[in-house]
Amino acid sequence: MSEERLHAVRGAVQAAANEADAIVSATEDLMRELMSRNGLEPPSIVSCLFTCTEDLDAEFPAVAARRLGLGSVPLLCAREIAVPGAMPRVIRVMVHYYAAAGHEPAHTYLGDAQSLRADLEAAQ
């Protein structure tokens, strides 16, 4: 049995619009893919921190996480820093979780948000 340790993984996605359904749908897509790439199940997840750009305020991204079975995981939503010229309608997440000590986090950037971390080949 391998030793486990705490890891963190990042991800981002762009919502189609500032509408509740668009925010929840984009966040669900992101979380499903991030959890799949990292082999995560709700019991291994310690917490999730979501941020949104200032143009997204129709819904909390945490709503999507709860729909995916993360109801007992501490979830926090915050506002992203408003940097002039930054990509609009972006939802970012940092997930803290336990996995084997040798696990390599698979960061997950979907759609146009891939350009946010083009330096991470594994994030694409």
N, CA, C and O atoms as a GROMACS GRO file, in nm:
protein
  496
    1MET      N    1   0.084  -0.119   0.000
    1MET     CA    2   0.000   0.000   0.000
    1MET      C    3   0.088   0.125   0.000
    1MET      O    4   0.177   0.138   0.084
    2SER      N    5   0.065   0.214  -0.093
    2SER     CA    6   0.149   0.333  -0.104
    2SER      C    7   0.102   0.441  -0.007
    2SER      O    8  -0.015   0.450   0.029
    3GLU      N    9   0.197   0.522   0.033
    3GLU     CA   10   0.168   0.634   0.122
    3GLU      C   11   0.097   0.744   0.044
    3GLU      O   12   0.130   0.771  -0.071
    4GLU      N   13  -0.001   0.807   0.108
    4GLU     CA   14  -0.072   0.918   0.045
    4GLU      C   15  -0.022   1.050   0.100
    4GLU      O   16   0.031   1.057   0.212
    5ARG      N   17  -0.040   1.153   0.020
    5ARG     CA   18  -0.009   1.288   0.066
    5ARG      C   19  -0.108   1.386   0.002
    5ARG      O   20  -0.180   1.350  -0.090
    6LEU      N   21  -0.109   1.507   0.053
    6LEU     CA   22  -0.198   1.611   0.003
    6LEU      C   23  -0.142   1.669  -0.127
    6LEU      O   24  -0.023   1.702  -0.135
    7HIS      N   25  -0.228   1.681  -0.228
    7HIS     CA   26  -0.193   1.741  -0.357
    7HIS      C   27  -0.290   1.855  -0.386
    7HIS      O   28  -0.394   1.868  -0.322
    8ALA      N   29  -0.254   1.937  -0.484
    8ALA     CA   30  -0.344   2.041  -0.534
    8ALA      C   31  -0.336   2.040  -0.686
    8ALA      O   32  -0.229   2.019  -0.743
    9VAL      N   33  -0.449   2.062  -0.749
    9VAL     CA   34  -0.456   2.065  -0.895
    9VAL      C   35  -0.538   2.186  -0.937
    9VAL      O   36  -0.634   2.224  -0.869
   10ARG      N   37  -0.500   2.246  -1.048
   10ARG     CA   38  -0.568   2.365  -1.098
   10ARG      C   39  -0.642   2.335  -1.227
   10ARG      O   40  -0.612   2.238  -1.297
   11GLY      N   41  -0.739   2.421  -1.257
   11GLY     CA   42  -0.810   2.411  -1.382
   11GLY      C   43  -0.887   2.538  -1.411
   11GLY      O   44  -0.906   2.622  -1.323
   12ALA      N   45  -0.932   2.550  -1.536
   12ALA     CA   46  -1.010   2.667  -1.575
   12ALA      C   47  -1.094   2.634  -1.698
   12ALA      O   48  -1.063   2.544  -1.776
   13VAL      N   49  -1.200   2.710  -1.712
   13VAL     CA   50  -1.290   2.697  -1.826
   13VAL      C   51  -1.355   2.834  -1.848
   13VAL      O   52  -1.364   2.915  -1.756
   14GLN      N   53  -1.399   2.857  -1.969
   14GLN     CA   54  -1.470   2.982  -1.999
   14GLN      C   55  -1.618   2.951  -2.014
   14GLN      O   56  -1.656   2.863  -2.091
   15ALA      N   57  -1.702   3.023  -1.940
   15ALA     CA   58  -1.847   3.008  -1.951
   15ALA      C   59  -1.894   3.078  -2.078
   15ALA      O   60  -1.837   3.179  -2.119
   16ALA      N   61  -1.998   3.024  -2.140
   16ALA     CA   62  -2.051   3.081  -2.264
   16ALA      C   63  -2.116   3.217  -2.242
   16ALA      O   64  -2.117   3.301  -2.331
   17ALA      N   65  -2.172   3.238  -2.122
   17ALA     CA   66  -2.244   3.362  -2.093
   17ALA      C   67  -2.256   3.378  -1.943
   17ALA      O   68  -2.232   3.284  -1.867
   18ASN      N   69  -2.293   3.498  -1.900
   18ASN     CA   70  -2.320   3.522  -1.759
   18ASN      C   71  -2.464   3.483  -1.728
   18ASN      O   72  -2.548   3.567  -1.698
   19GLU      N   73  -2.489   3.354  -1.737
   19GLU     CA   74  -2.620   3.295  -1.708
   19GLU      C   75  -2.597   3.176  -1.617
   19GLU      O   76  -2.498   3.104  -1.631
   20ALA      N   77  -2.690   3.154  -1.525
   20ALA     CA   78  -2.673   3.046  -1.428
   20ALA      C   79  -2.645   2.912  -1.496
   20ALA      O   80  -2.553   2.841  -1.457
   21ASP      N   81  -2.724   2.877  -1.596
   21ASP     CA   82  -2.704   2.748  -1.664
   21ASP      C   83  -2.568   2.739  -1.730
   21ASP      O   84  -2.505   2.633  -1.727
   22ALA      N   85  -2.520   2.847  -1.790
   22ALA     CA   86  -2.390   2.846  -1.856
   22ALA      C   87  -2.276   2.830  -1.755
   22ALA      O   88  -2.179   2.759  -1.782
   23ILE      N   89  -2.287   2.894  -1.641
   23ILE     CA   90  -2.185   2.884  -1.536
   23ILE      C   91  -2.182   2.744  -1.478
   23ILE      O   92  -2.075   2.685  -1.462
   24VAL      N   93  -2.299   2.690  -1.447
   24VAL     CA   94  -2.307   2.555  -1.390
   24VAL      C   95  -2.259   2.451  -1.491
   24VAL      O   96  -2.185   2.359  -1.455
   25SER      N   97  -2.300   2.463  -1.615
   25SER     CA   98  -2.261   2.367  -1.718
   25SER      C   99  -2.110   2.368  -1.740
   25SER      O  100  -2.048   2.261  -1.745
   26ALA      N  101  -2.050   2.485  -1.751
   26ALA     CA  102  -1.906   2.495  -1.772
   26ALA      C  103  -1.831   2.439  -1.652
   26ALA      O  104  -1.731   2.368  -1.669
   27THR      N  105  -1.878   2.469  -1.532
   27THR     CA  106  -1.811   2.420  -1.412
   27THR      C  107  -1.824   2.268  -1.400
   27THR      O  108  -1.729   2.201  -1.360
   28GLU      N  109  -1.942   2.214  -1.434
   28GLU     CA  110  -1.958   2.068  -1.431
   28GLU      C  111  -1.862   2.002  -1.530
   28GLU      O  112  -1.800   1.901  -1.497
   29ASP      N  113  -1.850   2.057  -1.650
   29ASP     CA  114  -1.757   2.001  -1.749
   29ASP      C  115  -1.615   2.002  -1.694
   29ASP      O  116  -1.543   1.903  -1.705
   30LEU      N  117  -1.575   2.114  -1.636
   30LEU     CA  118  -1.440   2.127  -1.582
   30LEU      C  119  -1.417   2.027  -1.470
   30LEU      O  120  -1.316   1.958  -1.469
   31MET      N  121  -1.509   2.020  -1.375
   31MET     CA  122  -1.490   1.932  -1.260
   31MET      C  123  -1.493   1.785  -1.300
   31MET      O  124  -1.415   1.705  -1.248
   32ARG      N  125  -1.581   1.748  -1.391
   32ARG     CA  126  -1.583   1.609  -1.438
   32ARG      C  127  -1.449   1.570  -1.500
   32ARG      O  128  -1.394   1.464  -1.470
   33GLU      N  129  -1.398   1.656  -1.586
   33GLU     CA  130  -1.272   1.626  -1.655
   33GLU      C  131  -1.155   1.626  -1.556
   33GLU      O  132  -1.070   1.537  -1.562
   34LEU      N  133  -1.150   1.723  -1.467
   34LEU     CA  134  -1.043   1.730  -1.369
   34LEU      C  135  -1.045   1.607  -1.279
   34LEU      O  136  -0.940   1.549  -1.252
   35MET      N  137  -1.163   1.567  -1.233
   35MET     CA  138  -1.174   1.449  -1.147
   35MET      C  139  -1.137   1.322  -1.223
   35MET      O  140  -1.072   1.234  -1.168
   36SER      N  141  -1.178   1.312  -1.348
   36SER     CA  142  -1.145   1.196  -1.430
   36SER      C  143  -0.995   1.185  -1.453
   36SER      O  144  -0.937   1.079  -1.433
   37ARG      N  145  -0.932   1.294  -1.494
   37ARG     CA  146  -0.788   1.292  -1.524
   37ARG      C  147  -0.704   1.258  -1.402
   37ARG      O  148  -0.595   1.203  -1.414
   38ASN      N  149  -0.756   1.291  -1.283
   38ASN     CA  150  -0.681   1.268  -1.160
   38ASN      C  151  -0.731   1.150  -1.079
   38ASN      O  152  -0.680   1.123  -0.970
   39GLY      N  153  -0.831   1.078  -1.132
   39GLY     CA  154  -0.884   0.962  -1.061
   39GLY      C  155  -0.944   0.998  -0.926
   39GLY      O  156  -0.930   0.922  -0.830
   40LEU      N  157  -1.011   1.112  -0.918
   40LEU     CA  158  -1.064   1.161  -0.790
   40LEU      C  159  -1.207   1.117  -0.766
   40LEU      O  160  -1.291   1.117  -0.855
   41GLU      N  161  -1.232   1.079  -0.642
   41GLU     CA  162  -1.366   1.051  -0.591
   41GLU      C  163  -1.390   1.148  -0.476
   41GLU      O  164  -1.295   1.191  -0.411
   42PRO      N  165  -1.515   1.183  -0.449
   42PRO     CA  166  -1.543   1.280  -0.342
   42PRO      C  167  -1.472   1.254  -0.209
   42PRO      O  168  -1.427   1.350  -0.147
   43PRO      N  169  -1.461   1.130  -0.161
   43PRO     CA  170  -1.395   1.112  -0.030
   43PRO      C  171  -1.247   1.154  -0.026
   43PRO      O  172  -1.195   1.184   0.082
   44SER      N  173  -1.180   1.158  -0.140
   44SER     CA  174  -1.039   1.198  -0.141
   44SER      C  175  -1.020   1.348  -0.152
   44SER      O  176  -0.909   1.398  -0.134
   45ILE      N  177  -1.127   1.422  -0.181
   45ILE     CA  178  -1.117   1.567  -0.200
   45ILE      C  179  -1.131   1.638  -0.066
   45ILE      O  180  -1.226   1.615   0.008
   46VAL      N  181  -1.035   1.725  -0.037
   46VAL     CA  182  -1.031   1.799   0.089
   46VAL      C  183  -1.110   1.930   0.078
   46VAL      O  184  -1.189   1.963   0.166
   47SER      N  185  -1.087   2.004  -0.032
   47SER     CA  186  -1.156   2.132  -0.051
   47SER      C  187  -1.141   2.178  -0.195
   47SER      O  188  -1.054   2.132  -0.268
   48CYS      N  189  -1.229   2.270  -0.235
   48CYS     CA  190  -1.225   2.330  -0.368
   48CYS      C  191  -1.241   2.481  -0.354
   48CYS      O  192  -1.331   2.529  -0.285
   49LEU      N  193  -1.153   2.553  -0.419
   49LEU     CA  194  -1.160   2.699  -0.423
   49LEU      C  195  -1.188   2.740  -0.566
   49LEU      O  196  -1.107   2.714  -0.655
   50PHE      N  197  -1.300   2.804  -0.588
   50PHE     CA  198  -1.339   2.853  -0.720
   50PHE      C  199  -1.323   3.004  -0.725
   50PHE      O  200  -1.351   3.074  -0.627
   51THR      N  201  -1.277   3.055  -0.839
   51THR     CA  202  -1.281   3.198  -0.864
   51THR      C  203  -1.350   3.222  -0.997
   51THR      O  204  -1.348   3.137  -1.086
   52CYS      N  205  -1.410   3.339  -1.009
   52CYS     CA  206  -1.474   3.382  -1.134
   52CYS      C  207  -1.427   3.522  -1.167
   52CYS      O  208  -1.401   3.603  -1.078
   53THR      N  209  -1.417   3.549  -1.295
   53THR     CA  210  -1.390   3.686  -1.336
   53THR      C  211  -1.511   3.771  -1.299
   53THR      O  212  -1.620   3.719  -1.278
   54GLU      N  213  -1.490   3.903  -1.290
   54GLU     CA  214  -1.595   3.992  -1.239
   54GLU      C  215  -1.720   3.996  -1.326
   54GLU      O  216  -1.824   4.044  -1.281
   55ASP      N  217  -1.713   3.946  -1.449
   55ASP     CA  218  -1.830   3.948  -1.537
   55ASP      C  219  -1.920   3.826  -1.518
   55ASP      O  220  -2.020   3.812  -1.588
   56LEU      N  221  -1.886   3.737  -1.424
   56LEU     CA  222  -1.971   3.620  -1.393
   56LEU      C  223  -2.026   3.635  -1.253
   56LEU      O  224  -1.954   3.623  -1.154
   57ASP      N  225  -2.157   3.660  -1.246
   57ASP     CA  226  -2.221   3.672  -1.114
   57ASP      C  227  -2.363   3.614  -1.111
   57ASP      O  228  -2.438   3.641  -1.018
   58ALA      N  229  -2.399   3.536  -1.212
   58ALA     CA  230  -2.535   3.481  -1.219
   58ALA      C  231  -2.553   3.356  -1.133
   58ALA      O  232  -2.666   3.318  -1.102
   59GLU      N  233  -2.441   3.290  -1.094
   59GLU     CA  234  -2.451   3.169  -1.012
   59GLU      C  235  -2.314   3.141  -0.951
   59GLU      O  236  -2.212   3.186  -1.001
   60PHE      N  237  -2.315   3.065  -0.843
   60PHE     CA  238  -2.191   3.019  -0.780
   60PHE      C  239  -2.144   2.892  -0.849
   60PHE      O  240  -2.225   2.802  -0.870
   61PRO      N  241  -2.017   2.880  -0.885
   61PRO     CA  242  -1.966   2.755  -0.942
   61PRO      C  243  -1.981   2.637  -0.846
   61PRO      O  244  -1.991   2.523  -0.890
   62ALA      N  245  -1.984   2.664  -0.718
   62ALA     CA  246  -1.998   2.556  -0.619
   62ALA      C  247  -2.128   2.477  -0.639
   62ALA      O  248  -2.136   2.360  -0.600
   63VAL      N  249  -2.229   2.539  -0.698
   63VAL     CA  250  -2.355   2.468  -0.725
   63VAL      C  251  -2.327   2.345  -0.811
   63VAL      O  252  -2.383   2.238  -0.787
   64ALA      N  253  -2.242   2.360  -0.911
   64ALA     CA  254  -2.208   2.248  -0.999
   64ALA      C  255  -2.134   2.139  -0.922
   64ALA      O  256  -2.161   2.021  -0.942
   65ALA      N  257  -2.042   2.179  -0.836
   65ALA     CA  258  -1.966   2.080  -0.758
   65ALA      C  259  -2.060   2.000  -0.668
   65ALA      O  260  -2.043   1.878  -0.654
   66ARG      N  261  -2.156   2.065  -0.608
   66ARG     CA  262  -2.252   1.993  -0.523
   66ARG      C  263  -2.332   1.892  -0.606
   66ARG      O  264  -2.359   1.782  -0.559
   67ARG      N  265  -2.369   1.930  -0.727
   67ARG     CA  266  -2.443   1.839  -0.816
   67ARG      C  267  -2.361   1.715  -0.852
   67ARG      O  268  -2.416   1.610  -0.884
   68LEU      N  269  -2.228   1.728  -0.847
   68LEU     CA  270  -2.140   1.617  -0.882
   68LEU      C  271  -2.103   1.532  -0.760
   68LEU      O  272  -2.014   1.447  -0.767
   69GLY      N  273  -2.171   1.555  -0.648
   69GLY     CA  274  -2.148   1.472  -0.531
   69GLY      C  275  -2.050   1.528  -0.430
   69GLY      O  276  -2.006   1.456  -0.341
   70LEU      N  277  -2.015   1.655  -0.442
   70LEU     CA  278  -1.919   1.715  -0.349
   70LEU      C  279  -1.988   1.795  -0.239
   70LEU      O  280  -1.933   1.893  -0.190
   71GLY      N  281  -2.107   1.754  -0.200
   71GLY     CA  282  -2.185   1.825  -0.100
   71GLY      C  283  -2.121   1.830   0.037
   71GLY      O  284  -2.148   1.923   0.113
   72SER      N  285  -2.036   1.733   0.072
   72SER     CA  286  -1.973   1.734   0.204
   72SER      C  287  -1.830   1.791   0.199
   72SER      O  288  -1.760   1.794   0.300
   73VAL      N  289  -1.788   1.836   0.081
   73VAL     CA  290  -1.655   1.895   0.064
   73VAL      C  291  -1.666   2.046   0.083
   73VAL      O  292  -1.756   2.108   0.027
   74PRO      N  293  -1.578   2.107   0.163
   74PRO     CA  294  -1.580   2.253   0.175
   74PRO      C  295  -1.552   2.318   0.040
   74PRO      O  296  -1.452   2.288  -0.026
   75LEU      N  297  -1.641   2.408   0.000
   75LEU     CA  298  -1.632   2.477  -0.129
   75LEU      C  299  -1.635   2.627  -0.103
   75LEU      O  300  -1.711   2.675  -0.019
   76LEU      N  301  -1.551   2.701  -0.175
   76LEU     CA  302  -1.547   2.845  -0.158
   76LEU      C  303  -1.540   2.911  -0.294
   76LEU      O  304  -1.464   2.868  -0.381
   77CYS      N  305  -1.620   3.015  -0.313
   77CYS     CA  306  -1.620   3.093  -0.438
   77CYS      C  307  -1.568   3.233  -0.407
   77CYS      O  308  -1.603   3.292  -0.304
   78ALA      N  309  -1.485   3.285  -0.497
   78ALA     CA  310  -1.427   3.418  -0.479
   78ALA      C  311  -1.416   3.487  -0.614
   78ALA      O  312  -1.434   3.425  -0.718
   79ARG      N  313  -1.387   3.616  -0.611
   79ARG     CA  314  -1.371   3.696  -0.730
   79ARG      C  315  -1.225   3.695  -0.774
   79ARG      O  316  -1.135   3.711  -0.692
   80GLU      N  317  -1.204   3.675  -0.902
   80GLU     CA  318  -1.069   3.680  -0.960
   80GLU      C  319  -1.026   3.825  -0.970
   80GLU      O  320  -1.110   3.914  -0.981
   81ILE      N  321  -0.898   3.851  -0.966
   81ILE     CA  322  -0.846   3.987  -0.982
   81ILE      C  323  -0.882   4.037  -1.122
   81ILE      O  324  -0.864   3.966  -1.221
   82ALA      N  325  -0.933   4.160  -1.129
   82ALA     CA  326  -0.974   4.218  -1.257
   82ALA      C  327  -0.853   4.279  -1.327
   82ALA      O  328  -0.820   4.396  -1.305
   83VAL      N  329  -0.788   4.201  -1.410
   83VAL     CA  330  -0.671   4.247  -1.485
   83VAL      C  331  -0.718   4.298  -1.621
   83VAL      O  332  -0.784   4.224  -1.694
   84PRO      N  333  -0.684   4.422  -1.658
   84PRO     CA  334  -0.727   4.475  -1.788
   84PRO      C  335  -0.681   4.384  -1.903
   84PRO      O  336  -0.566   4.342  -1.908
   85GLY      N  337  -0.774   4.354  -1.993
   85GLY     CA  338  -0.744   4.273  -2.110
   85GLY      C  339  -0.745   4.123  -2.085
   85GLY      O  340  -0.721   4.045  -2.178
   86ALA      N  341  -0.772   4.080  -1.961
   86ALA     CA  342  -0.776   3.936  -1.932
   86ALA      C  343  -0.896   3.871  -1.999
   86ALA      O  344  -0.995   3.937  -2.030
   87MET      N  345  -0.886   3.740  -2.019
   87MET     CA  346  -0.995   3.664  -2.080
   87MET      C  347  -1.122   3.681  -1.996
   87MET      O  348  -1.118   3.670  -1.874
   88PRO      N  349  -1.235   3.707  -2.061
   88PRO     CA  350  -1.361   3.722  -1.988
   88PRO      C  351  -1.427   3.588  -1.955
   88PRO      O  352  -1.393   3.485  -2.015
   89ARG      N  353  -1.520   3.590  -1.861
   89ARG     CA  354  -1.608   3.478  -1.826
   89ARG      C  355  -1.533   3.350  -1.788
   89ARG      O  356  -1.571   3.240  -1.828
   90VAL      N  357  -1.425   3.366  -1.711
   90VAL     CA  358  -1.343   3.252  -1.674
   90VAL      C  359  -1.375   3.205  -1.532
   90VAL      O  360  -1.386   3.284  -1.439
   91ILE      N  361  -1.389   3.074  -1.520
   91ILE     CA  362  -1.406   3.006  -1.391
   91ILE      C  363  -1.277   2.927  -1.368
   91ILE      O  364  -1.238   2.845  -1.451
   92ARG      N  365  -1.214   2.952  -1.254
   92ARG     CA  366  -1.093   2.878  -1.218
   92ARG      C  367  -1.122   2.796  -1.093
   92ARG      O  368  -1.210   2.830  -1.014
   93VAL      N  369  -1.046   2.688  -1.076
   93VAL     CA  370  -1.060   2.606  -0.957
   93VAL      C  371  -0.924   2.556  -0.912
   93VAL      O  372  -0.836   2.530  -0.993
   94MET      N  373  -0.909   2.544  -0.780
   94MET     CA  374  -0.797   2.474  -0.720
   94MET      C  375  -0.858   2.369  -0.628
   94MET      O  376  -0.934   2.402  -0.537
   95VAL      N  377  -0.824   2.244  -0.653
   95VAL     CA  378  -0.877   2.132  -0.576
   95VAL      C  379  -0.764   2.073  -0.493
   95VAL      O  380  -0.657   2.042  -0.546
   96HIS      N  381  -0.788   2.058  -0.364
   96HIS     CA  382  -0.693   1.992  -0.273
   96HIS      C  383  -0.746   1.851  -0.249
   96HIS      O  384  -0.864   1.833  -0.221
   97TYR      N  385  -0.658   1.751  -0.259
   97TYR     CA  386  -0.701   1.612  -0.247
   97TYR      C  387  -0.586   1.523  -0.203
   97TYR      O  388  -0.469   1.559  -0.215
   98TYR      N  389  -0.622   1.406  -0.151
   98TYR     CA  390  -0.523   1.305  -0.115
   98TYR      C  391  -0.509   1.204  -0.226
   98TYR      O  392  -0.608   1.157  -0.283
   99ALA      N  393  -0.384   1.170  -0.257
   99ALA     CA  394  -0.353   1.067  -0.356
   99ALA      C  395  -0.216   1.010  -0.320
   99ALA      O  396  -0.148   1.061  -0.231
  100ALA      N  397  -0.177   0.905  -0.391
  100ALA     CA  398  -0.047   0.843  -0.368
  100ALA      C  399   0.064   0.947  -0.375
  100ALA      O  400   0.056   1.043  -0.452
  101ALA      N  401   0.167   0.928  -0.295
  101ALA     CA  402   0.277   1.023  -0.288
  101ALA      C  403   0.338   1.051  -0.426
  101ALA      O  404   0.381   1.163  -0.451
  102GLY      N  405   0.342   0.952  -0.514
  102GLY     CA  406   0.402   0.969  -0.646
  102GLY      C  407   0.308   1.022  -0.753
  102GLY      O  408   0.348   1.036  -0.868
  103HIS      N  409   0.185   1.051  -0.715
  103HIS     CA  410   0.084   1.101  -0.811
  103HIS      C  411   0.130   1.234  -0.870
  103HIS      O  412   0.182   1.320  -0.799
  104GLU      N  413   0.109   1.251  -1.001
  104GLU     CA  414   0.137   1.378  -1.068
  104GLU      C  415   0.004   1.444  -1.101
  104GLU      O  416  -0.072   1.390  -1.182
  105PRO      N  417  -0.028   1.560  -1.042
  105PRO     CA  418  -0.155   1.627  -1.072
  105PRO      C  419  -0.169   1.658  -1.221
  105PRO      O  420  -0.076   1.707  -1.284
  106ALA      N  421  -0.286   1.630  -1.274
  106ALA     CA  422  -0.316   1.658  -1.415
  106ALA      C  423  -0.402   1.785  -1.419
  106ALA      O  424  -0.524   1.778  -1.408
  107HIS      N  425  -0.337   1.899  -1.436
  107HIS     CA  426  -0.408   2.027  -1.444
  107HIS      C  427  -0.497   2.025  -1.568
  107HIS      O  428  -0.463   1.964  -1.669
  108THR      N  429  -0.612   2.091  -1.558
  108THR     CA  430  -0.715   2.077  -1.661
  108THR      C  431  -0.767   2.214  -1.703
  108THR      O  432  -0.837   2.282  -1.628
  109TYR      N  433  -0.732   2.252  -1.825
  109TYR     CA  434  -0.778   2.378  -1.883
  109TYR      C  435  -0.855   2.344  -2.009
  109TYR      O  436  -0.799   2.287  -2.103
  110LEU      N  437  -0.982   2.378  -2.012
  110LEU     CA  438  -1.070   2.337  -2.121
  110LEU      C  439  -1.099   2.451  -2.219
  110LEU      O  440  -1.101   2.568  -2.181
  111GLY      N  441  -1.121   2.414  -2.345
  111GLY     CA  442  -1.161   2.512  -2.447
  111GLY      C  443  -1.062   2.626  -2.459
  111GLY      O  444  -0.941   2.605  -2.454
  112ASP      N  445  -1.115   2.747  -2.473
  112ASP     CA  446  -1.030   2.865  -2.489
  112ASP      C  447  -0.944   2.892  -2.367
  112ASP      O  448  -0.843   2.962  -2.377
  113ALA      N  449  -0.983   2.839  -2.251
  113ALA     CA  450  -0.904   2.859  -2.129
  113ALA      C  451  -0.769   2.787  -2.136
  113ALA      O  452  -0.682   2.811  -2.052
  114GLN      N  453  -0.750   2.700  -2.234
  114GLN     CA  454  -0.619   2.635  -2.251
  114GLN      C  455  -0.510   2.739  -2.271
  114GLN      O  456  -0.395   2.716  -2.231
  115SER      N  457  -0.543   2.851  -2.333
  115SER     CA  458  -0.442   2.955  -2.358
  115SER      C  459  -0.392   3.020  -2.229
  115SER      O  460  -0.289   3.086  -2.229
  116LEU      N  461  -0.465   3.003  -2.119
  116LEU     CA  462  -0.423   3.061  -1.992
  116LEU      C  463  -0.298   2.993  -1.938
  116LEU      O  464  -0.218   3.055  -1.867
  117ARG      N  465  -0.280   2.864  -1.972
  117ARG     CA  466  -0.163   2.789  -1.925
  117ARG      C  467  -0.106   2.705  -2.037
  117ARG      O  468  -0.089   2.584  -2.023
  118ALA      N  469  -0.077   2.768  -2.148
  118ALA     CA  470  -0.020   2.698  -2.262
  118ALA      C  471   0.116   2.636  -2.228
  118ALA      O  472   0.164   2.547  -2.298
  119ASP      N  473   0.177   2.684  -2.119
  119ASP     CA  474   0.305   2.630  -2.075
  119ASP      C  475   0.292   2.491  -2.014
  119ASP      O  476   0.391   2.419  -2.002
  120LEU      N  477   0.170   2.453  -1.976
  120LEU     CA  478   0.147   2.320  -1.916
  120LEU      C  479   0.092   2.227  -2.023
  120LEU      O  480  -0.029   2.221  -2.043
  121GLU      N  481   0.179   2.156  -2.091
  121GLU     CA  482   0.135   2.064  -2.197
  121GLU      C  483   0.032   1.965  -2.145
  121GLU      O  484  -0.063   1.930  -2.215
  122ALA      N  485   0.051   1.919  -2.022
  122ALA     CA  486  -0.038   1.819  -1.965
  122ALA      C  487  -0.177   1.875  -1.935
  122ALA      O  488  -0.271   1.798  -1.914
  123ALA      N  489  -0.191   2.008  -1.932
  123ALA     CA  490  -0.320   2.068  -1.898
  123ALA      C  491  -0.416   2.070  -2.016
  123ALA      O  492  -0.535   2.097  -1.998
  124GLN      N  493  -0.368   2.042  -2.134
  124GLN     CA  494  -0.450   2.056  -2.253
  124GLN      C  495  -0.540   1.937  -2.276
  124GLN      O  496  -0.615   1.934  -2.374
   0.00000   0.00000   0.00000
